Amino acid sequence: MSQETPPSSSAPEPHEPTPPKTPPAPVPPLPGAERLAAELRALRRPGLSGLRTLRPEALIRVAAAAGLCRGFDDEAAGVETLLKAGVRHLGGNALSADGTRGDPLARAAAHTFGLLPDRRGVPGQDRRRAAAAVYGVTPERFRKSQEREVIAELALAVLAVARTSAAGPPPAAPELPAVPAVPEAGTLSVRSSDPVPDPPTRLTGPPLPAAAAHRITVHVASIELLRDIDILVSSENIYLEMSKTFRSTVSGSLRRAAAIRDESGETVDDVLVRELVEWMRAHGRAGLPVRPGTVVPTSPGALAERGVRRIHHAAVAAPTSDGHGYRVDPHVLAEAVSASFRLARAERDKYDPPLSSLCFPLLGAGHGLPPEKAASWLCWAVREELSRDPSWTVHLVAQRPELAKLLTVASSAP
């Protein structure tokens, strides 16, 4: 009886066609900022406790895209984490635990939605009152104006958080040479591919009069809180467009403080913006830039109550070539300081008593100019002006102690 021989293991297997690869499912597009803002407005009154009952679908989609939630059970926690990340994106990384310090926009957003510790269950009207206090306005005024801006900006911020998370970590940037820092400058050293030059060095000639050197005072403060200084200098772009009032920039702070308001806190005259628009029209520059270093004067508006008599708007920030930011040339900074002194001398005797004091913020430090370089150039330009006319009293101001320290070091340099 014969036995069947099993097939050889080397025999070819029948050919099976390889199944086509299934393309990855397309990532659904993120919802638009307008829809997110609408959901945030609906969420404002109930606060974080309303996340489960309202179930804001657009915010949930954004939280999922950012990798903050994966299913129904963690949707509310994911959206809450997303909102906190949005606040940090708005500039609230330095936000204090009680919300009293940090960028005003971030602080107002945190109060609005109860994102601060121990504020999660605070009633909506109390959260609105706390957010309004950030801007020094009534809750009703905040509801009609700043609250809309805060919610719109938070909607854009959470979208940015999701897009950054989806893109993954950015590629490592090549190391660039560090710009030398002023001694004891702390952590403010800025890296730049184009090293900023130092201000000129005077090799000969008379030194700065001792009396003039003592006429420079450095403050740690927000510039609009200073009192009895004749002229406050504001940093503007070359289109003389002031910052939004909710920004913590010098321009935004002065604009907000100078506005004339009615009894309910409503702005009835945006004084500085109005006068700048009038000046631009009168000089044929409406919609056009002015020459970098130009300084334009306006009245102080409501800041007159603090003893301020003039605001000088220094056009120092020019748009970058890619159109996504501004930069400040240190030579333009020095030219603006000189122009401000020149304008002050021209107006001095029109007032009784005559103008005698000016206050400069750290011009350029917020637009790509390393803070230590901005301080060096600003103080050099001020000392040059005082060497010509030491009758002026000069105040230098910065909001942060480490920046004020740079001004102190630079103003005392030989």
Secondary structure, DSSP 8 states (H G I E B T S, - for coil): --------TTS---------------------HHHHHHHHHHHHTTGGGGHHHH--HHHHHHHHHTTS--SGGGHHHHHHHHHHHHHHHTTGGG--TTSSSS-HHHHHHHHHTT-STT-TT--HHHHHHHHHHHHT--HHHHHHTHHHHHHHHHHHHHHHHHHHHHH-S--------B----TT-TT---B-SS---------SS----HHHHTTEEEEES-GGG--S-SEEEEEEETT-----TTS-SHHHHHHHHH-EE-TTS-EEE-HHHHHHHHHHHHTT-TTS---TT-EEEE--GGGGGGT--EEEEEEEEEE-TTSS-EE--HHHHHHHHHHHHHHHHHHGGGSSS---EEEEE-TTTTTTS-HHHHHHHHHHHHHHHHHH-TT-EEEEEESSHHHHHHHHHHHT--
